[in-house]
Amino acid sequence: MNSKSKVFQGIVLVALSLTFIGYYFSLYRGYESNIAHYGRQIVVLACASMVLFGKKGKFDNRFLDGLTIVNAVLLVAWAVTEGVQILMN
C-alpha cells in the first residue's frame, strides 16, 4: 500500500469520527436540520471507508486500527439511533 492511500485512509477515518461527534452533539442539542446533513455525510464517509478498507488488512499504526473499530461501533450505534428515531415519529 502506498503512502498516499494511507494518508487518505487516515483522513477518512478522522473525518468520519468528527462527523459522528457532530451528529451526536446535534442530536443532544436538538438541531434537526443538522442531524439530516450529518446523516448524509456519515453515509458517504462510511461508503468511502468500506471501499478503502474492504480488504482485510491492518494499519501499521495502532491508533488507526483502534479508530477503525470505534468508527464501526459508532456506525452500528448510528443505524440503531436512526431506527429508533423512525419508530418514535
GIRA-V741157 format. One record per pair of residues at least 24 apart in sequence whose C-alpha atoms are under 10 Angstrom apart, sorted by the first residue. I is the first residue (numbers start at 1). J is the second residue. Records with the same first field share a line. If there is no record, write none. Layout:
I->J + J
This chain:
1->59
5->52
6->52 + 59 + 60
8->49 + 52
9->48 + 49 + 52 + 53 + 59 + 64 + 68
10->49 + 59 + 61 + 63 + 64 + 67 + 68
12->45 + 46 + 48 + 49 + 52
13->45 + 46 + 48 + 49 + 64 + 65 + 67 + 68 + 70 + 71
14->64 + 67 + 68 + 71
15->41 + 42 + 45
16->41 + 42 + 43 + 44 + 45 + 46 + 48 + 49 + 67 + 68 + 71 + 74 + 75
17->42 + 45 + 67 + 68 + 70 + 71 + 74 + 75
18->42
19->45
20->71 + 74 + 75 + 77 + 78
21->74
23->78
24->78 + 81
27->81
39->78 + 79 + 82
42->75 + 78
43->75
46->71 + 72 + 75
